[in-house]
Amino acid sequence: MIRFAWLQLRVQVRTALAALLAFGVVLMVTGPHLASLYGASGISACHGGACGTAASRFLSRLAITSPYPIVYVLGIGLILAAPVIVGVFWGAPLIARELENRTFALAWTQSITRTRWLVVKLALTGLVAMAVTEALSVSYAWWADPISKAIGLQGPYPVAPEFGGDRLSLVIFASHGITPLGYAAFGFALGTATGAIIRRAVPAMAVTLAIFAAAQIAMPLWVRPHLIPPDRTVASGPSFVESAGVNLGNLTAAIVPGQPGAWIISSGAISAAGQPVDTVPAACVPPPPAKPPDPGRCLGNRGIREAITYQPASRYWSLQWIETGIFLALALALAGFCFWWLRRGRT
Amino acid sequence: MSFVVEATGLGKQFGRRWALRDCSLAIPAGRVVGLVGPNGAGKTTLLHLAVGLLAPTSGSIRVLGASPADGPEQLGRVGFVAQDTPVYPRLSVAQHLRMGAWLNPSWDSRIAGSRIRQLGLDPGQRAGTLSGGQRAQLALTLAIAKRPECLILDEPVATLDPLARREFLRSLMETVAAHGISVVLSSHLTAELERVCDYLVVLVASRVQVAGDVSELLSSHHRLSGARREAGSLPASQVVIEESHTDKQSTFLVRTSDPVHDPAWTVRPVTLDDLVIAYMSRSAGGPEGALRPQLKVMS
C-alpha cells in the first residue's frame, strides 16, 4: 500500500520539491553575502551598548539593500503558506477526490482494509507534508540567522520595520521554530476531514482554507496570549516614561521595562487612585504658545502608572512547544475522525 | 446449496431515505446471476453492501458465508466492478496493474498481462484517455486478476456501445468458463442478460419479485391468449403475473409447472424480456398477494 500511496503522491511531491529547490537556490545565492555583511558589521565582536548601535546600523542598511528585505518577507510568506497549500491541495482531495471520481469503489475493494488504506495515505502524505514544511523552515532559519540575531540586539525600538518585530511578535513566532510543523499537520488533517465530509474536492478546498485562516487568526489573538498565564507589572516613575515611550499619545506601553523582547498582551495607564486613564490630562499638553512640559515627567508627577500584562521573552520555547502540541493534537483528533467517518460506511 | 450472497431483512438508510429496506434474498453460488430491476430498486445499494463499501443500517448480509469486507482475506475473495467502471484517470494502464499486484496477495500477473495484450491496450496509456469500453475492460481485468471466488459487477455495460458491450460480456464469459467463479451482474438490459446469465433475480423496491434458473423460468411461464375471460376463471395451478384485456380478447402471462392443455388458449413461450417486464409492472400496480409464498419457494 505504501508503494501505491507513493505512486499517487508523486506528482505533488515533485511540485513541492521543485518549489523548495527554487527557494533553496535563492537562499544559497544570497545567504553567504548576508553572512559576510553581518561579519563586517562588527556585531559579533561588540560589547555592551555598542551592540545595539551596531545591530541597528546593520538592520537599517540591510533594509535598503536588495534583495534581502524581499527574500526575508518571501520566506516568511512561504512558511506561512506551506501548511495552507498542504491542507488545500494535499488534504482536501485525499478522500474527496476518491468519492467524487467514484474510485473509492476500486481502492476499497482491493485486498486491503479501508482502515489500512487510510493509515498509509494519512501517514505518508502527512509526514511528507511535515518534512517539506520543516525543510523550508530550517533552511530559512539558517539564512535569516544574522537578521534574527541583530533584531534581538537592536534594543526596544525597531529601526527597520521591514524585518518585523522580535521572536514573540505574531508573524515571526508563527514562521519560526517548530510551529510550522504543527500547522502543517493540522492543515493536512483538516483538509482530509473536510474532504471526507463534503465529498467534493473543490468546495472542500475552499472550506479548508476558510477554517485554517480562522484558526490562524484566532490562535495569536485569543489563544496564544493565555497558553501560559501572562505576567503583570506596573511601571511607575522613570520606568513609566521608558515603557510608554513612543506610545505616550495613547498611553499604551511600547516596551516592558527590564524585559527586552517581551510580548505585550495588554497595557493601559492607570491613575494614582487605580482608575484607567484614557487621555493625556490637559495640564500635560497645554495649548500653544505655552511651552509644553516634558509629558512623561508631567504624567509621572501626577502619579499616573502603566499596567502591563506580557509574556517574557524567556517563554519563547515553552510557547512554541505548547502551540505546536495543540495543533498536533488537533491533527490527530481530525485524523481519528476520518477513520471513524470512513468506517461508518456512508460512502 | 451454498450461496454467494445471502441477505436477511437487509436495509440501508441514507439520511431519511431508505435506499434498500427489509430485503431478503439468497443467490446461489456457481452461477452467473443477473440482478434486474428498475432504477431505484436498490440494486447498487445491495451490491455495495455485498462488497462492504456500505455498512447495513438494519439486517445482515453474508457473502461467500462471511461478513463483507471483513479483513483483507474476505476482500480478496470478492472481485468488484463498480458502475461506470471507475479508474484513476492520471495513472496508466500499467500502473493500474501494479496497483493490483501491490494490493492483492493473490494477484496473478499472467492473467492480467495476457488480458491487456489480448485487448490491445497500450500499457503506457493513461486510464483517463481510454474509451468507455477499454476502461470497463481494465476494471474487469483488475477484478479478475486478483483471482476472486466471486465477481460482482454493477451495471458494467450500461454505458457501453453495443460492440463494446458484446466484447465485455464475451471476455467475462471466457473468465467464468476458465476459472469457474460465481458472478453476480446487475443490469437493466435483459437482452444482454439472456446471453450470459443462467440465473435471474428480479428486484423491485427492495423486494425479490422472482428468482430462479433462467431456463426453468422460461419453461414455466407462458403467454395465453384467447376469448375474453376473467383471471379468476383460470385453474389454481396457473398464477397470473400479467393480464390485459380488449373487448373480445384476453391475454395472460402465467406461471405454472403443469402443461397448459386448455384448447381455448393460444399458448406462446415468453422471452426473458417479457418475463422481467411482467414482474416489474406487476409490482408497480398489480396484486401483491402471491408474492410472499413464492419468495419462500425460491430461497
Boltz contact constraints between the chains, C-beta under 6 A:
constraints:
  - contact:
      token1: [A, 3]
      token2: [B, 102]
      max_distance: 6.0
  - contact:
      token1: [A, 4]
      token2: [B, 99]
      max_distance: 6.0
  - contact:
      token1: [A, 4]
      token2: [B, 102]
      max_distance: 6.0
  - contact:
      token1: [A, 101]
      token2: [B, 86]
      max_distance: 6.0
  - contact:
      token1: [A, 102]
      token2: [B, 86]
      max_distance: 6.0
  - contact:
      token1: [A, 103]
      token2: [B, 86]
      max_distance: 6.0
  - contact:
      token1: [A, 103]
      token2: [B, 88]
      max_distance: 6.0
  - contact:
      token1: [A, 105]
      token2: [B, 82]
      max_distance: 6.0
  - contact:
      token1: [A, 105]
      token2: [B, 86]
      max_distance: 6.0
  - contact:
      token1: [A, 106]
      token2: [B, 86]
      max_distance: 6.0
  - contact:
      token1: [A, 108]
      token2: [B, 53]
      max_distance: 6.0
  - contact:
      token1: [A, 109]
      token2: [B, 51]
      max_distance: 6.0
  - contact:
      token1: [A, 109]
      token2: [B, 80]
      max_distance: 6.0
  - contact:
      token1: [A, 110]
      token2: [B, 103]
      max_distance: 6.0
  - contact:
      token1: [A, 110]
      token2: [B, 104]
      max_distance: 6.0
  - contact:
      token1: [A, 111]
      token2: [B, 72]
      max_distance: 6.0
  - contact:
      token1: [A, 111]
      token2: [B, 75]
      max_distance: 6.0
  - contact:
      token1: [A, 111]
      token2: [B, 76]
      max_distance: 6.0
  - contact:
      token1: [A, 111]
      token2: [B, 104]
      max_distance: 6.0
  - contact:
      token1: [A, 112]
      token2: [B, 72]
      max_distance: 6.0
  - contact:
      token1: [A, 112]
      token2: [B, 103]
      max_distance: 6.0
  - contact:
      token1: [A, 345]
      token2: [B, 54]
      max_distance: 6.0
  - contact:
      token1: [A, 345]
      token2: [B, 55]
      max_distance: 6.0
  - contact:
      token1: [A, 347]
      token2: [B, 53]
      max_distance: 6.0
